[in-house]
Amino acid sequence: MHSLKTLYRIGCGPSSSHTMGPERAAKMFLARNPGARRFRVTLYGSLAATGRGHFTDKAILRVLGEERTQIVWRADVILPAHPNGMKFEVLDQEPAPAWTCYSIGGGAVRDDAGGDLDEADVYPYSSMAEILAECERTGLPMWQLVENAEGAEITGYLEEVLGAMWRSIEAGLRHDGVLPGGLGLARKARSIYRKTRFQQEAFRRTGLVSAYAYATSEENASLGTVVTAPTCGSTGVLPAVLRYLSETIECDTRELVHALETAGLVGNVVKTNGSISGAEVGCQGEIGVACAMAAAAAAYLYGGSNAQCETAAEIGLEHFLGLTCDPVCGLVQIPCIERNAIAANRALVAAEMALLSDGRHLVSFDEVVATMLRTGHDLPSLYRETAQGGLAATLERR
């Protein structure tokens, strides 16, 4: 499994697969061809279908240059390796250099050789079963396995991640008005947060968690700086849960970093054995995985055992199985923003249910990950980030 630095990426929204990944790929291609003056970039499949709403073209053009780059949209062509395919070409050289690559989710880029570029394995295990077995053998908590594998410097990076999460929440709570993109969708985070002050205690948790999730997701939709956790589309879930618990059970920074490490192992297991790409497996790979990560983090902060953290993650992901990716107008707004709030609240419930158990259950997290991957591949393409089915089609017919 790869470093948590490649799971938690700090960058601009609104999409890790449609914005961060293509921008990163453009930087790689430019570095390989520093003398080139004219480029053509062809976007395929889901990347082309919702690329305008996700600002894919803007992300590429700010690297290669608007005046010297041609963008070609081919939503009708899906490359075999992944729905988010890209082809970069130099137009002013002979022979013309060309490179085909794929944005596979979470800002990661893969080429035709099959390797995730700039991402090396740092963990000696690749499944949750192996992680739990190592914890059982050594008596260590899950977070300690992260620091053993990545070294002490990972804690400093995760403190930066935590700070970026807090800043995205605080910015989202300050802003109001309408989100960009043409839907005329009003920001809600500030209003929800204000209203929670007057609610009874039973409603305060829903209000606060939702406000924090909305705040981060609205910053993402406004091209603000967020953290992929595991993606931009699901960026609000984990920060909302961590922020709420930091305030209600008084977690210190070190405990919150440990929670990030625990959640990171959950996300890494999915990246390794499943997918976090909405274009490949639907929103279950984004919101579902974010819920699993946040549930495991909450279970840890509540004092749960390694087995209970795994159970919380399993509950969090299992009940998002089959969730489609159907962004209206290709924007990361409807239903994405509200889904972040729902998943954040559900993550806390999943953690509580896990703590009410002894950590034993019939369906393991690894089995749910395998099921998610199969389910995602069974979904028709119109339900996998093409904006052709589901709510996207419903609102288009209005």
Order of alpha helices (4+ residues) and beta strands (2+ residues): beta-alpha-beta-alpha-alpha-beta-beta-beta-beta-alpha-alpha-alpha-alpha-alpha-beta-alpha-alpha-alpha-alpha-alpha-alpha-alpha-alpha
